[in-house]
Amino acid sequence: MRMKEYKYSVFTDKIEEGINKGLLKPEDKLPSVRAIKKEYNLSISSVQSGYDYLVFKGLVTSVPRSGYIVSDRLAEQNLEVELPIIPRDAVFRKKIHLITNPISDTSQTILNEASPSDLFIPQKLVLKTMQEVIREKGASLLRYYPNNGAEELRDLLVKRAGLHGAPIFSDELVVTDGALQALYIALSTITSPNDIIAVESPCVFSILEVIASLKLKTIEIPVRAYDGFDTDYLRKVCATNNIKAIVLTPNFHNPTGILMTEESKKAVYETALYHNVPIIENDVFGCLYFKGSRPSNIRNYDEAGLVMTYSSFSKSLAPGIRLGWLAAGQFFSEAERLKFALGRSVSPINQEVMIKLLQSSAYDKHLRVFRQQLERQALQLVKQLIHSFSDSIHVQLPQGGYCTWVQLPAHIDMNFFYKRCTEEGVQFTPGETFSFTDVYDNCFRAVFSKQLTLHNLEAIRRVGESIL
Ligand SMILES: Cc1ncc(COP(=O)(O)O)c(C=O)c1O
């Protein structure tokens, strides 16, 4: 670990901070050695050592005869894989219980569970609100609530969506038991078994599970490092196949953490409109952005009622709240009927708790703190991965959400890698669980929604150093 007394840290700390805060962008030219020497009154060799340190960290690249630039290594990761356009049966061959069983052993480095750690859940706030709700609402909480959810809750959700320009309406909303149920309902309203749908690739296994249980066929659309969902690929797929739905997570995609650009969101919508294919967009991570303001939804562009947007409070607050929603648009009647069949209405107490939290400023206050915690964790994890696994890995620097995606060099023996992970108590989610193909076998997902201790970082280092 670097010691603080290095003289060069007076300028390397500033450059690191600029890169981490996004003020310095990939390929930006950095001050010359002479300029830094003059500005900070350092010797040429100190400046040189400082730049060597930044190059070693992977933050800076040396360009012969031209000086130093911000490395584009973090941004330019090429996630592209060979994905031929083939409709595949959604046969999920993964042992899902192995990746979803919660682990309570504190000596483990848990980077495979996309849920907030207990420390990041505002437990006191949620539990206190529950008690207030019980006191205030009493026995009325024991009745059925409307099938599509409490009107007050739907109105609050509409108001929040309006703040980032998403046109969502109270009478098209169905309140659900979490986001996965919303996806299940959305897909069920517009597809039948054996229909072909387009889905992002890699894609979180829980979404693939829903697709598999509905017996749909899929064509996987690659997610690109710069702009997300590959819109050129989608165009080809839609032109040559009878696609019944497009399923994607435009904001801080799971597992890569990628945010789709506005151009790409528009392009997906235009392709869907041209072929008259409904889009089902997942927005569970939309409010967990690290920089700037909340990103838009594809729904923002929708004038034809083709986009169904869904989300939940599982990632932004607590998964145990089991509260999600689906903006079903023209498919509302069928969606409401399905929600009824799947268990009538969501638990009144959970709905009332969310109403109370959304009415006050408490939820937004929590989000502000949580976003900062997540950003810090993301940077720490990505830096540690680069440090430990060396230059030969590709890793995404996420702009929000919970996850980053790591691609190991093809020559790595993945059995040995997972054996080392087990020995060191490090839990990543294997790449193979994110596709119905086997193109991601040398990848893994690392989640940073649990607190990272020095012990965890050291365990990651030992795994990385032992496999390369
Ligand atoms: C992208 C995405 N959507 C939905 C879910 C599930 O959300 P919920 O717990 O609200 O059903 C997850 C996590 O499992 C997820 O990563």
The ligand as an SDF file (V2000), in Angstrom:
LIG
                    3D

 16 16  0  0  0  0  0  0  0  0999 V2000
  -32.2420   -5.8920  -12.5470 C   0  0  0  0  0  0  0  0  0  0  0  0
  -33.0670   -6.5190  -11.4570 C   0  0  0  0  0  0  0  0  0  0  0  0
  -34.4020   -6.4660  -11.5150 N   0  0  0  0  0  0  0  0  0  0  0  0
  -35.1660   -7.0050  -10.5600 C   0  0  0  0  0  0  0  0  0  0  0  0
  -34.6350   -7.6640   -9.4760 C   0  0  0  0  0  0  0  0  0  0  0  0
  -35.5260   -8.2040   -8.4120 C   0  0  0  0  0  0  0  0  0  0  0  0
  -36.2400   -7.1810   -7.7950 O   0  0  0  0  0  0  0  0  0  0  0  0
  -37.3910   -7.4560   -6.7020 P   0  0  0  0  0  0  0  0  0  0  0  0
  -36.7230   -7.9320   -5.4580 O   0  0  0  0  0  0  0  0  0  0  0  0
  -38.0540   -6.1390   -6.5260 O   0  0  0  0  0  0  0  0  0  0  0  0
  -38.3170   -8.4770   -7.2780 O   0  0  0  0  0  0  0  0  0  0  0  0
  -33.2610   -7.7620   -9.4080 C   0  0  0  0  0  0  0  0  0  0  0  0
  -32.5960   -8.4660   -8.3070 C   0  0  0  0  0  0  0  0  0  0  0  0
  -32.7890   -9.6320   -8.0640 O   0  0  0  0  0  0  0  0  0  0  0  0
  -32.4650   -7.1570  -10.4100 C   0  0  0  0  0  0  0  0  0  0  0  0
  -31.1400   -7.1950  -10.3430 O   0  0  0  0  0  0  0  0  0  0  0  0
  1  2  1  0
  2  3  1  0
  2 15  2  0
  3  4  2  0
  4  5  1  0
  5  6  1  0
  5 12  2  0
  6  7  1  0
  7  8  1  0
  8  9  2  0
  8 10  1  0
  8 11  1  0
 12 13  1  0
 12 15  1  0
 13 14  2  0
 15 16  1  0
M  END
$$$$
